Amino acid sequence: MKENLKHNGYLDFLKFLFALGIIGVHSNACGFSFRLISSGYLGVEFFFLVSGYFVTREAIKTRSVSSSPQNITNHFIKRLLNFFPFYLIPFIYSFVVYNIVHQVSDFTVVLWNLYNSLFDIIPLQIENFPSLCVTGVQWYISALFIVSPLLYALIFKYGNTFTMVFAPILGVFSLGFVYFQIGSFSAAGIIMYNNFFCGLFIAIGDMFLGAAVFEISEGISQLNFSKCGLWFLRITRMLLLIGAIVLVFANSSGYNDLAFILVMFLYLCLLFGHPVRLPEILNTICLELGKISIIVFMVHVKTGELVNYCFTNLTETERFVLYYLISLGLAYLLYYVTIMLRRTISLKKLFLQ
């Protein structure tokens, strides 16, 4: 039986690793004069691909049990209720920090800021809609919020016909459209062209390719490898991961972005097809690291601004180290605060029978 990678610490470690890359690429947006990792934004492509894989797996599994269209609605509502608390708590923190850093003392201004953040709360950060971007530019969250149920519905209706034929074609077409429009998948390029809709095309492209990853990895999982074959698979997988990390640290360019997506696509096919098994203790540690990947993405921008606002007496390097440490520590704190609140107030029991 194929191992459940949702409980595989190796995948969670990769989530944590690429979340750190996203923090590094946003350092100049937080008030620092440098960018630690040139192409750290490519971590977003990794998260989209992985999300596409898991949405596909869940849709195929549900489709095999029941073909009722009601399952699509139930899936969307349950995912929303599961995700929203982990989104709302970091948003509240970021909103408070935003008003502190901007020295807002008038309560009416706070209310006005809250009004202008309504589409950030939903979350639907769309071009020309009111937005303060208190958690940073969150097109990634908004696009994921929209494309996940779309992908689920298409797979639920058309099954393997979609995942094996239409998903890879549409995925390549969507990424090609963005590439020829702006020449890069960086946040700066997306914002200059059209923040939300370009981000939506990237999400469609990556997540639909994630559906193709599911099909290919399922085929790989059915193969019986010899010892030589296993070593070849492991070495190939390791080289692909090293290549992906090198591309993250390379200078930003359209070719670099496309190469990363291709390398990560092949890597995930091998990883999901033949999972890496870690020792129990190391697996537990990696699972803990993976828990904060989304939350740290949401709090790091305002944490950087807060550090630069409060610790002006420190050198920039010292503030940068503090920014990383506080972002990670705060993400853990907010994660467990959210867990406690969910146990106290269950949104599922409140809205669903």
C-alpha positions in Angstrom: 0.0 0.0 0.0 1.3 3.4 -0.9 2.6 5.4 2.0 0.5 8.5 3.1 2.8 11.4 2.4 0.7 13.7 4.4 2.4 12.1 7.4 5.8 11.9 5.8 8.2 14.3 7.5 10.4 14.5 4.4 7.7 16.4 2.5 7.1 18.6 5.5 10.8 19.4 5.7 10.7 20.5 2.0 7.7 22.7 2.8 9.7 24.4 5.6 12.8 24.7 3.4 10.9 26.5 0.6 9.0 28.6 3.1 12.4 29.9 4.3 13.3 30.7 0.7 10.1 32.8 0.4 11.1 34.7 3.6 14.5 35.3 2.1 13.3 36.7 -1.2 10.9 39.2 0.7 13.7 40.6 2.9 13.9 43.8 0.9 10.1 44.2 1.0 10.4 44.2 4.9 12.7 47.2 5.0 16.1 45.5 4.5 18.5 46.8 1.9 19.2 43.4 0.4 17.5 40.2 -0.8 19.0 37.1 0.7 17.8 34.5 -1.9 17.3 35.8 -5.4 14.7 33.3 -6.6 13.2 32.2 -3.3 9.7 33.0 -4.8 10.0 29.7 -6.6 9.0 28.1 -3.4 5.4 29.1 -4.3 5.6 26.9 -7.4 6.5 24.0 -5.1 3.5 24.6 -2.9 1.2 24.8 -5.9 2.5 21.5 -7.4 2.1 19.7 -4.1 -1.3 21.2 -3.5 -2.4 20.0 -6.9 -1.2 16.5 -6.1 -3.2 16.2 -2.9 -6.3 17.8 -4.3 -6.2 15.3 -7.1 -5.6 12.4 -4.8 -8.6 13.4 -2.6 -10.9 13.9 -5.6 -10.0 10.5 -7.2 -10.5 8.8 -3.8 -13.9 10.5 -3.2 -15.0 9.8 -6.8 -14.4 6.1 -6.4 -16.8 6.0 -3.4 -19.6 8.3 -4.5 -20.4 10.3 -7.7 -22.8 12.7 -6.0 -22.1 16.4 -7.0 -22.8 17.3 -3.3 -19.4 16.0 -2.5 -17.8 18.9 -4.4 -19.6 21.4 -2.2 -18.9 19.5 0.9 -15.2 19.3 0.0 -14.9 23.0 -0.6 -16.7 23.9 2.7 -14.7 21.5 4.8 -11.4 22.7 3.3 -12.4 26.3 3.9 -13.4 25.7 7.5 -10.2 23.8 8.1 -8.0 26.4 6.5 -9.6 29.7 7.6 -8.6 29.7 11.3 -4.9 29.2 10.3 -5.4 32.2 7.9 -7.4 34.5 10.2 -5.1 34.4 13.3 -2.0 35.5 11.4 -4.1 38.1 9.6 -5.2 39.6 13.0 -1.5 39.8 14.1 -0.4 41.4 10.8 -3.3 43.9 10.9 -2.3 45.0 14.5 1.4 45.3 13.5 0.4 47.3 10.4 -1.4 49.9 12.5 1.5 50.0 15.0 4.2 50.5 12.4 2.1 53.2 10.6 1.5 54.8 14.0 -2.3 54.8 13.6 -3.9 56.1 16.8 -7.3 57.2 15.6 -9.9 54.4 16.0 -11.8 55.6 13.0 -8.7 55.1 10.9 -8.3 51.6 12.3 -11.9 50.9 11.3 -11.3 52.3 7.8 -8.2 50.1 7.5 -10.3 47.1 8.5 -12.9 48.0 5.9 -10.1 48.2 3.2 -8.9 44.8 4.3 -12.2 42.9 3.9 -11.0 41.3 0.6 -7.8 40.3 2.3 -9.8 38.5 5.0 -12.0 36.5 2.6 -9.2 35.9 1.1 -9.6 37.4 -2.4 -6.8 39.9 -3.0 -7.9 41.0 -6.5 -6.6 43.8 -8.6 -8.5 47.1 -8.1 -10.3 45.7 -5.0 -9.7 47.5 -1.7 -6.6 46.0 -0.1 -3.9 47.0 2.4 -1.9 43.9 1.9 -1.3 43.7 5.6 0.1 40.1 5.3 2.1 41.1 2.2 1.1 40.3 -1.4 -1.0 37.2 -0.9 -2.0 36.4 -4.5 -0.7 32.9 -3.7 -3.3 32.3 -1.0 -6.1 33.9 -3.1 -5.2 31.8 -6.2 -5.0 28.6 -4.1 -8.4 29.4 -2.6 -10.0 29.6 -6.0 -8.1 27.0 -8.1 -8.4 24.1 -5.5 -12.2 23.7 -5.7 -12.0 24.2 -9.5 -9.4 21.4 -9.9 -11.3 19.2 -7.5 -14.6 19.7 -9.4 -13.0 18.9 -12.8 -11.3 15.8 -11.6 -14.5 14.7 -9.8 -16.5 15.0 -13.0 -14.0 13.8 -15.6 -11.6 11.6 -13.6 -8.5 10.2 -15.2 -9.5 11.7 -18.6 -8.8 15.1 -17.1 -5.7 14.2 -15.0 -4.0 12.3 -17.9 -4.9 14.5 -20.9 -6.4 17.9 -20.2 -4.6 18.8 -16.9 -1.0 18.6 -18.3 -2.1 20.4 -21.5 -3.9 23.2 -19.7 -1.1 23.4 -17.1 1.6 24.0 -19.8 -0.6 26.4 -21.6 -1.3 28.5 -18.5 2.4 28.7 -17.5 3.3 29.5 -21.1 0.8 32.4 -21.1 2.4 33.9 -18.0 5.9 33.4 -19.3 5.2 35.1 -22.6 3.3 38.0 -20.9 5.9 38.9 -18.3 8.9 36.6 -18.8 9.1 35.5 -15.2 7.1 34.1 -12.3 8.5 36.5 -9.7 6.1 38.5 -7.5 7.5 41.7 -8.9 6.6 40.7 -12.5 3.2 39.5 -11.5 2.3 42.7 -9.7 3.5 44.9 -12.6 1.3 43.0 -15.1 -1.8 42.0 -13.1 -1.3 40.8 -9.5 -4.4 38.5 -9.2 -5.1 37.2 -12.7 -1.5 36.3 -13.5 -1.2 34.6 -10.2 -4.4 32.7 -11.0 -2.8 31.4 -14.3 0.3 30.4 -12.4 -1.8 28.5 -9.8 -3.8 26.8 -12.6 -0.6 25.8 -14.4 1.2 24.4 -11.4 -1.8 22.7 -9.7 -2.9 21.1 -13.0 0.6 19.8 -13.4 0.3 18.6 -9.9 -2.6 16.4 -11.1 -0.3 15.0 -13.7 2.3 14.3 -11.0 -0.4 12.2 -9.3 -0.9 10.0 -12.4 2.8 9.5 -13.1 3.7 8.8 -9.4 0.8 6.2 -9.2 2.4 4.5 -12.2 5.9 4.6 -10.6 4.5 3.2 -7.3 3.3 0.1 -9.2 6.8 -0.8 -10.4 9.0 -3.3 -8.7 12.5 -1.9 -8.7 15.7 -4.0 -8.4 18.4 -2.9 -6.0 20.2 -1.2 -9.0 16.9 0.4 -10.0 16.3 1.7 -6.4 19.8 3.2 -6.3 19.3 4.9 -9.7 16.0 6.3 -8.5 17.5 7.6 -5.3 20.4 9.2 -7.0 18.2 10.8 -9.7 15.9 12.1 -7.0 18.8 13.6 -5.0 20.3 15.3 -8.1 16.9 16.8 -9.0 16.5 18.2 -5.5 20.1 19.7 -5.6 19.3 21.2 -9.0 16.1 22.7 -7.6 17.9 24.3 -4.7 20.6 25.7 -7.0 17.9 27.3 -9.1 16.4 28.9 -6.0 19.7 30.6 -5.3 20.4 31.5 -8.9 19.6 34.9 -10.4 16.0 35.5 -11.2 15.1 34.9 -14.9 12.3 33.4 -16.9 14.5 30.4 -18.0 15.5 29.8 -14.5 11.8 29.7 -13.4 10.8 27.3 -16.1 13.8 25.0 -15.3 12.7 25.0 -11.7 9.2 23.9 -12.5 10.4 21.1 -14.8 13.0 19.9 -12.2 10.5 20.0 -9.4 7.8 18.3 -11.5 10.2 15.4 -12.2 11.4 15.3 -8.6 7.8 15.1 -7.1 6.9 12.3 -9.6 9.8 10.3 -8.1 9.1 11.4 -4.5 5.4 10.5 -4.5 6.0 7.4 -6.6 8.6 6.1 -4.2 8.5 8.1 -0.9 11.6 8.8 1.3 11.2 7.1 4.7 12.9 8.9 7.6 13.7 7.5 11.1 10.8 8.1 13.5 12.5 10.8 15.6 13.7 12.8 12.5 10.3 12.3 10.9 8.6 13.8 14.0 10.9 16.8 13.9 10.3 17.4 10.2 6.5 17.2 10.7 6.7 19.9 13.3 8.7 22.1 10.9 6.2 21.6 8.2 3.3 22.8 10.3 4.3 26.4 10.1 5.0 26.7 6.4 1.8 28.7 5.5 1.7 30.7 8.7 5.3 31.9 8.4 4.5 33.0 4.9 1.7 35.2 6.2 3.5 36.8 9.2 7.0 37.4 8.0 6.5 40.6 6.1 5.0 42.5 9.0 7.4 40.9 11.4 10.3 42.3 9.4 8.7 45.8 9.4 8.1 45.5 13.2 11.7 44.5 13.8 13.0 47.4 11.8 10.6 49.7 13.6 11.5 48.6 17.1 15.2 47.8 17.0 16.7 50.7 15.2 19.8 50.5 17.5 20.8 47.2 16.0 22.8 46.7 12.8 21.0 45.6 9.7 22.5 42.1 10.0 21.4 41.7 13.6 17.9 42.9 12.7 17.8 40.4 9.8 18.7 37.4 12.1 16.1 38.6 14.6 13.5 38.9 11.8 14.1 35.3 10.8 14.0 34.0 14.4 10.9 35.9 15.4 9.1 34.9 12.2 9.7 31.3 12.9 8.9 31.5 16.7 5.8 33.5 16.1 4.6 31.1 13.5 4.8 28.3 16.0 3.0 30.3 18.6 0.2 31.3 16.3 -0.1 27.7 15.0 -0.7 26.3 18.5 -3.0 29.2 19.5 -5.1 28.4 16.5 -5.1 24.7 17.4 -6.4 25.6 20.9 -9.1 27.9 19.5 -10.2 25.2 17.1 -10.6 22.8 19.9 -12.7 25.4 21.8 -14.7 26.6 18.9 -15.3 24.1 16.2 -16.3 25.8 12.9 -17.4 22.5 11.4 -19.9 21.8 14.3 -21.0 25.4 14.1 -21.8 25.4 10.3 -22.2 21.7 9.5 -24.3 18.9 10.9 
